[in-house]
């Protein structure tokens, strides 16, 4: 891997074209660098594009900056600012000043502190100077490679014959088949050469956490602020199950956010734990809010434990509390408030806390999220044994799909790696994908130092540009009596309209995003001050037809139709409700990406307003709807259906009331395995005990758990799903746990009159 070619040396000097002594010496230095295999970019200071400085942190291996006589430049202070800009963006990038000994006295101390050295163009030989630069570049580039990835690269470049798995033997097997050759060409040779067996000792073992893998995990722990970090190659679903298996025993109490991902619930089934649920907010849009603050009060939790029909001993301590942070829709908790609330009774209500931060791995790297992520508090808290954070590194950082990490904060010094690793090995493959491990290693490396701050800040900045533009467009169109989309966010901050708020404040001040109890825009009642903040990078777009204050509008544009249109134009929303859809501004966002979304929203608006036949917008659906149906007519038909069925009330009610627990989730699952179950029609579910989770997807949050009894509200909500899916083909909702046969919806229920607890 020729890193020299990928990372050129940047030379900025007004002597590049000069025919004087300095210009000739500079040309010789550049020629020597090229002869050593380094790429060189030459720029004169007068034509230097300062935007290049903002990308030099990622694409440059060294900067040589001319600092000659003051008359050569408009301002020496300009050079000082330029150097500071380079250094602020990249704290390890080699920066050399090309000057003469007489000019050193004119260089400010602040500049001297942040450069790597000087080059005397006319005094030292060009070969000596090029050698110094080459060594600095090699050292810098070597530091860019994290431990596991570096070892993997080294191994693949040794071109060894493989006599071990996998059977494609470095990709050679694919070349023996015409279709395999296409597959090989698509991914490239390195993908297959790096797909190797655990039999390779140089790389260490993921199961033993040894060698280069162990070194990578240690460095990742340092980067993410944990005491211990484990790499997981099959997603945070597995990470969550590992934590529960390592901590929880059958019969233990687990205090669990009802908005937790289904993998948490699967962990409860596997371990035989007793779940005590914490209810959370939902607003009229179906947006997921935080846990109801009153649910975390000691009196409320103690009452839940006392009233739980599954507990024989109601005096036990909560073994694990699970909190989803942030929620799918971007509600971030103040972690200190959560921890304090859980310490209010029994000298500490819970032994361990798991923060499911699957969608939140970037929080540590930007100060706007201070106090609001699991590893923020480095001081040990003896009220707890272990604090866990599970993170889907692949979701909003840069890693391959399924890449996840478990971060552990050991509060008492009693953590046992050997015991925890037994749970880890139950879920870890003995043939892990080394590319996923390398991507975890690289993801941690990318977030080190100032890079994490710069990338997360860029995502926040871009999200807020989009937010402001949406508001601006909406106000301009409304003046003409025209419609546009809204964004779920404060309409005003400190008395200023959102689009008028200072960019710096909006991009850096968390109080701009705090959900306040007296605000009505968020739709969550009685939310405590500073309890929750809206994550600015998670942007929820709202469509006409629903308001928090007036949920039934005469006309509306349901978002399933909008996001299906966008999907056909190459734009895929993360989550779609009925009058809202979520888009994510990750560290990979670009200006063009959000600009394209705006353009396509305008394109949808044009289609809706001109109301062409449905076949012109969704040709694949034309035969499923009446001839002549228009896009606006379809929108109105779906909107009317949602109004008549009181969708928003159904959704809020379905999640507001916890179903009755009849048996543990583990026992209900055992009945499923033993086939002591039967499929039950949705209309006949009332009073029946679920044998499976019913999970609308996305977001993958269970509506009902195994062992819980279907109440009339849940039945009515599921009937709504069934009716909607039948009424609007092409816009069906995905429901895990629901079986569809011949158009009929059934769910497995326990087939016993008196099931055992």
N, C-alpha and C positions, 0 to 999 in steps of 0.2 A: 504494500500500500504506500504509494508515493505521496506522502503528506506535503512535501515541498511544492508539488504541483498544485495541490488544492489550497495552499495557504501562502500566497505571494508576500514578498516584502514590499511595503509601501514607502516610496521615496518622495518626499515633498521638499522641493528646494528651487529657488529662483535661479540657481546656477546651472540648471540642467542643460540649457542651450548655450551657455556662455562659453566663449573660446579662450577664456583666461585660465590661469593656473588652477583655480578651484574647479572650474567646469571640466577641465581635462582630467583632473584627479578623480572627480565624481564619476565620470564615464568609465574610468578604469576600474573603480570599485564595483560598479554595476556589472561590467563585463565579467569580473571575477566571480561575482555572486551567480551569474547565469552559468558560468563554466562549472560551478559546484552543484548545478541542478536546481537552483532556486529560481522561482518565477519572480519577476520584478514589475511593479506598477510605478510609472514615473508621472508625477504631477507637479506643476508649478504652483507655488503658493497663491499667485494672483488669480489662477483659474480653479483653485481647489474647491470642490463642492463639499460644503460642510455636512451634507447629508451622508457622505461617505464615512465621516467620523462616527456616525451613529450605527453603522454596520461593521465598523472595523473590529469590534469585539468578536465577531464570529468568522470573518473571512480573511483576516490578515495575520501573518505570523510575526511581524516585526515592523516598527515604524522608524524611519530615518528622517529626521526633521532638521532642515537647515536653519541655523541660528547664526547668521553672519553679522555684517555691519548693520547698524540700525537703519541706515538709509535704504537697505534692500527691501524693507517691508513697510507697509503703512503704519504698523504699530507693533511694538514688541509685546504689548499687553495682549494683543490678538493671539500671538503665538502661545503665550502662557495659558490663555483660556482654552485654546485648542488642545494643548497637552493635558490640561485638567479634564477636558471632555473625554479624551481617549482613556485616561486613567480611571475616570469615574465609571466608565462602561466596562472596563476590563482591567482588573487590578494586577494581573500577571503578565500582560502583553509587554514584550520588550520594547522600550522606547529609547532611542539614542538621539542625542543632539549632535549635529555636525557643525562644529564651530572652530574657532581658533583660540589660542590661550588668552589672547588679549580680551576676548569677548566674555570670558567666564565671569568677570567681575560685574557684568551687566545682567546676568541671569538671576532672577528673583529666587530667594530661598525656597519659597513655596513650590517653584518649578523644580529646583534641584532635588527636593525631597522625593519627587514622584517619578523621576527618570531612572534609567538603568545605567547610564554612562554617557561618555562623550566620544566623538570620533574626530581625529585630526586629519582631515582629508589630504593635506599637503605635507604632512610630517611623517606619518607611518606609511609603510608600503601598502599598496592596494590589496595584495594577497593576505597580508596580516589583518587588515581591517575586515576583509571578506570572511576570513577565518573566525574572527571574533563574532561577527554577525551570525555565521553559520552555527556556531556553538550555542549562541543564545536562542536561535530558532529551534534547534534540536531539543534543547532543554525545555523550552516552552511547549513544543508539540508533544513531547514525551509526557509532560504533565497534564495534557488534555485527555489522555487515555486512562480511564479508571481501571482498577486492578484486574477484574475478571475479563473485561473486553480486551485489554492489552494482551493477556495470556492467550485468549481465544484467537486473536489475530496472529500472534506469534506461532501458535500451533498450526493454524491453517496454512501459513506461509512456509512451513517446513516440508510440505508436499510428501507426507508419509503415506505408504500403502496401508489402507485400513483392512484389518482382519477381524473386525468386530461390527456390531450393529451400529446404525440401521442398515438394512439390506441394500439400500441404493448405493452404498459405498462411495460417499462423496459426490453423488449425482450420476455416476457412471451408468447405473442401471437404466436411468431414464433415456440415455442416449442410444439404447438398444431397441427402442420402439419409436415409431414415427410420432405418435401422440405424446409419448414421454419426452421426446426432444422438444416439442412445443412447450411443454411444461417447464423443462430445464431452461430454455431460452427466456421464458417469461420472468422467472425468478432470478436467474443469473447464477453463475458457478459458486460464488461465495456463500450463497444461502445454503447450498448443499454441503459444501466443504465444512461449514461451521455447524452443521447438524450432525453431532457426534454422539458417541456412547459414554455412559458413565464409566466405562472401562479405561478412559483416558485419565491417568493419574495427575497430569500436570495442572488440570483445571480444578481439582478438588471435588468434593462431594456435596450436593445440595442436601442430602439426607443427614450427613454428618456435620454439615456446615464447616467444612475444612478447606484448606488451601486458598486459592484465589477467590472462591465463592465466599469463604468466611471473611476474607479481607474486604471484599466488596460490601458485605452486610455491615461490617463494623463502620466503614466509611459512610454508608447510607444512614446509619443510626446517628452519626455525628451531624450529618447534613440536615436530617429531619428532626433533630433534637430529642432523640430517644436514648434510653439506656441500652436497649437491645433491639435489633431489627432482624426480621426473617423475610426472605424472599419467597413468594408463592407464585407458582406458574399456572395456576388454574383459577384465577379470579378471586375477588373479595368474597364471593359466595363461599368459597372454600376457606378463606381466611377466617370468616365469621364462625364457621363450623369448627375449625381448629381451636379457636379461643374457647368456645363453649365446651368442647370435649376435654380441654386441658384444665378447666376450672370447675365445672359443674358435675355433680353426681346425681343419681336418681333421687327424686324427692326434694332436691334443693330448690329454694325459691329464686326465681329470676324475675326481676322487675324490668318490664320491657315496654318500650315505646310502641304503641299500637301501629305507628307508622313505620316500623322497622321493615326491612326487606325480608322477603320470604326465606332467605338463607338463615336468618336468625331463628325463625320459627322452625326451620328444619333442624337446626342445632338443638332446639328444645325437644323436638321429637326424638332425636338420636340419643340424647343424654337422659331422657326420662325426667326432666326438670318440671317444676310446677310454675307456669307463667302467671304473673300478676301484671295486668295491663294498665298502662298510662294513656289516657285519652288525649287527643290532640285536636287542634283547630282545623276546620275547613271553611272556606268562604264560598260565596255564591258561584264563583267560577270553578270551584273544585280545587283551588290552589291549596297545597298542603302547608299548614302552618306548624308552629312548634307544639310541644306538649303543653296542655293547659297548666298554667303555673300552679294553680291550686292542687293539681294532682301530685305535685312534688312535696307538698307540705307533709310534715311528719304525721299529723293526725289523719290525713287522708290515706297515706300509705298504710299506717297501722290498721285502719278500718278495713282497707282492702284485704289485708292479710287475715284479719279476724273473720271476715265474711266469706273467705274463699272456701267453697265446698270441697275442694280437692285436697286441702291440707288437714292432716291429722294432728300435727303439732304446729300450733300457731304462734309459738314463742320464738321460733328460729329467726336467725338473721338472714337478710337478703344476701345470697352468695354473689350475685352479679346484677348490676344495673346496666341496661343497654339503651343508649341514646343515639338517634340518627342526627348527625351534624356534618354538613348542613342538610336540611331537608331537600328533597328532589327539586323543589321550586326555589331554593336559595335562602331559606330562613336559617341564620347562623346563631347559635346560642352563645351567651356569655358563660364560658365554662366555669368561671369562679362562682357564679350564682348557682349553677347546677350542683357543684360540689358542696357548697355551703348548705343548700337545702337538704341534701341527702345526709348531712351530719347532725340533723336537728333532734334526733331521738335515738335512744338505745346506745348512746355514746358512739354514734356513727352507724347509720342505718344499713349500709351496704359494704361488703368487704372489697369488692372490685368493681370497676367501671369499664365498660367497653363503649367507646365512641366509634360508631360506624361512620367513617369519613370517606366513604367510597367516592363521593363526588367533590372532595374537598382537599385533595393532597397538596394543593398549591398554597394553602392558607399561611403556612409558616413563613413564606418568603415575601410577604408584603405587610407593612405595618398597619394597613387599614383593617386587618383582621386580628389585631392584638387583642388578647383575652378570649379569643373565640375559637380556639382549636386545642386539641388535647395536649400537645406538647409545649404549650406556651409557658406553663408554670414549671420552672425547673426546680424550684425548692420542693423538697420531699414533704409529703403530706401523710403523716403516720395514721391518719384516720382510715386510710385505705391500704390494701396490700399491693395490688397491681392496678395500673391504669393502662388500658389498651387503646390503640387506634388502628383500625384496619382501613387501608386506602387502596382504591383502584388506581394505581399509578397510570394505567393506560387511558383512563377516562378523560382527564383534563391536564395531565402532564404528557411528556413524550415517551411513550413505551408501547410495546406491542400489545395487542389484545390479550387478555387474561393475565397480564402482568399486575401483581398486587404485592403489597407489603403489610406485615404486621409489626407495629411499633409498640414497644413495651416500656413503661416507666415503672421501675421497681421502687416502691415507696418505703420498703422496710429492709431491703438487702437480703431477703429470703428467697428470691426467685430461683427456681431450679431449672436450668436449661435441660438437663437430662430427662426430667419428668415431663416438661412441656414438649420436648421433642418427640416423645412417644405419641402424643396426640397429633403432632405435626406429620409424623411418618405414616399415620393411618390414612391421611388424605393426599400425601405427596406421591407423585409418580416415581417409580424407580427408573423411568426413562424420561427425564424432564427435557423440555425443548430448550437447548442452550441459547438459542436466539432470544427467547423471552428473558432468560437470566441476564444476558448481555444488555438487553434493553432496560432492565431495572437498574443495572450498574451504571449505564450511561445516563439514565434519567436523573439519578442522584447527582452524578457529576455535573450535569447541565445546570442544576439549580444551586450549585455551590457559589459562595461569594456574592458578587453583585449581579451575576447573571439571573438568579432567581428573582431578585427585585425588579430588574429591568424587564424581564419577560412578563411577569405578572402585572407590572404597571402598564405595559403596552396593551395587555388584554383589557384592563380596566378602562384605560383611555379610549380604546376603540369602542368598547361597549357604551360609554357615555356619549361619545360622538353620535352613535346610532340612536341612543335614547333621545338626545336633544333634537336630532333631525326629525325623528318621528313626531315629537311634540310640535315642532315648527311647521311641518307639513300639515298636521292636523288643524292647527289654528288658521293657517292660510286657506285651506279648503273650506273650513267651517264658515269663514267670512263670506264665501260664495254660496253658502247653503249646501255644501257638498260633504260627503262622509269620508272618514278615514279611520284607521286603526288607532287604538290607544296603547299605552304601555303601563303595566302594573308597577307603579312607582309613586312617590310623593308628587302631587301636582305642584306643590310649592315647598320651599325650604327657607325657614327663617324670614317669612314674609315676601320672598322673591319667587316669581314663577320659575319652574324647574329649568327652563331653557335659558334663564337669565343668571342662574347661579354661576359663580366663578368656577372655571374649569379646574383650577388647582384644588379648590375646596372639595369639589365633587369627586375628584380623583384620589384624594388623600385623607379626607376627614370622615371617619366612621359615623360621626353624629348626623351626617347628611342622610344616612341610610338606616338609622335606628327606627324601629317600629314603636310609635308612642301610643299610650292608652287613649289619648283624646283625638287621635287621627281616625278618620273613617275610610280612607282609601284602601287600607289593607284588608278590611272586613273581618278582623279578629277582635272579639270583645274582651275587655278586661285584661289586656296584655300588659304586664308590668313594665315600668321604665327600664330601659337598657337591657332587657331580657333577651331581645332578639334584634338582629340586624339583617336587612336584605342584602344579599351578595350582589354587588353591581354587575358582575360578569354573567349572571343568569337572568336573561331578559325574557319576560313573559309578555307577549303581544296579545292584546285583547281585541276581539272583533265586535262590531255592533250587534246589539240584541240583548245584552245583559249589563246591568249596573248593580253595584253593591247596594245602593239606596233604593233602586227600582228594578227588581229582577225580571219583570215581565214587560218587554217592549213589544210593540205591535209588529215591527219588522225586525229581522235579524239575519245575520250571515254566519251560520255555524262554522267553526274552524275545521272540522273534518273535511269539508269541501275545499277550504283554502289550502290546507296542507297537502291534500291530494294533488291540487293544481301545482303547488310549489315542487312537490316530489317529481312530477312530470317534467319540470324545468331544471332538475338537478339540484334542488335545495331540499334537504331532509331535516325536518324539525325533530328535536329530541323527544318531545312529548306533546301530544295533542289532547286537549279537553274538548268541550263543546263550544266554548266561546273564548278560548285561550290556547296559545301554543308557546312552548318554551324553546328558545334558542340559546346556545352556549357560546360565549366568547372565550375560547381557550387560548393558551399561549401560542397556538398556531394561526391565530386570526390575522387577516390582512385587510387593508382598506378596500380592495376590490371585492372581497367576499361579502362584506356588509353592504357595499354599494350595489352588488348584484341582487341581494335580497330586497333592497328598496325598489329596484327596477322591476322585479317580478311582482312585488305587492301592487305597484302601479299597474302592471299588466293584468293582474287579477281584477283590480278595480275597473279597468276598461272593459274587460269581458262581462263583469257583473252589470255595469251600467248600460252597456249596449245589448245585453241579454241575447246572445246568439243561441242557436239550438245546442242542446247538450252534446250532440255528436261532434261538434266543432271543438269542444273543450275536453271531453272525455269520450273519445270514440269507442273505447272498449266497453263503455257502460250503456251506450245508446239503446241496445236491444233489451236491456233490463228495465227500462223506464218507458212510459207512454210516448208514442211518436209525437214529435213536436215539442217535447219538454225542453224548456230553456234553463240555463244555469241559474238565473235569478228565481225562476219558479221552483227549482229544486231546493235552493236556499230557503225560500219561504215555506215550502212544505216541511222541510226538516225543522225549521224554527217553530212552526206551529205545533208540530208533534212534541217538541221539547217543552213548549209552553203548556200544552194540554196535560202532559204527564207530570208537570211540576218537577222537572228533572233536578233543578238545583236544590229543592227541599228534600227530595228523595236521597240525593247524594249526602247532604249534610246530616240527615237523620240516620242514614245507614252507618255512618262512622261515629255519630255522637253517642250512641248507646251500645254498650258492650254486650254481646250475646251471653246467655247463661252457659256456664261451664258445667258439663255433665260428667266428663271423664278427662283424664290427662291426654294431651296430644299423642303421647307415646302409646297409650292403651288404644286410642282410636286407630292409630296407624297399624297396630298389631291386629286389630279386627279386620282391617283392609287386607293385610297379608294373609290372614287365615280365611279370607273370603266370606267373612260373616257380615257382608254388606250387600246392598242392592241399589241399583240405579233408581233415582226418584225424580219424577218430573218437577220442573220448577214450581208449577201451580200447586203441588202437593207437599212442598218442603216444610211448611210451618210445623213446628214441634219436633221435627226430625233432628237427629244428631249427625253432624257432618263427619265423614270418615276421611275427608281430604281437605286441603286448603283450596279456597276459591280465590283466585288472584287475578284482578284486572292488570293487563300488561301492555305498555308500561303504566305505572311505575314499579310493579312487582310487589305491591303491598297487599297482604291478605285481607280479604273482606270478612272471611270467617275462617277459624282454625279448626283442625280436627278435634273432636270432643266437645264442640260448642253446638248449641241448639239454634236452629233457624227460627228467628222471630218474624212477625208479619212485615216489619220494615225491610228486613233483608230480602224476604221473598218478593216484595213489591219492587225493590231495586233490581233484583235479578230478572224479574218479569220485564222491567223496562229494557234491560240489555237485550233480552231475547226478542222483544217486539221491535226494538230499533234495528237489530241486525237483520231481521226478516224484512222489515219495511224499506231499508235502504241498502240494498246489495252494493258491494264495492266500498262500503264505509264501515264494515263490521269491526267490532271491538274484539280484541284478543282476551279470552278468559281462560286461564289455566285452572284445571280442576273441573271444568264443564265439558261433558261429552255431547257431541252433536251427531245424531243419527237420523237420517230421513227428515232433517229440519227440526227434530225435536231435541230439546235441551234437557239433559239429566245430570244429576250429581250423585256420587256414591254416598250413601248414608249407612250408619251402623244398623244392622238388622237384628237387633236384640231389644226386647222390651225393657230389660233392666240391665244395662251395661255396667260392668265393674268399673270402679274408679281407678 
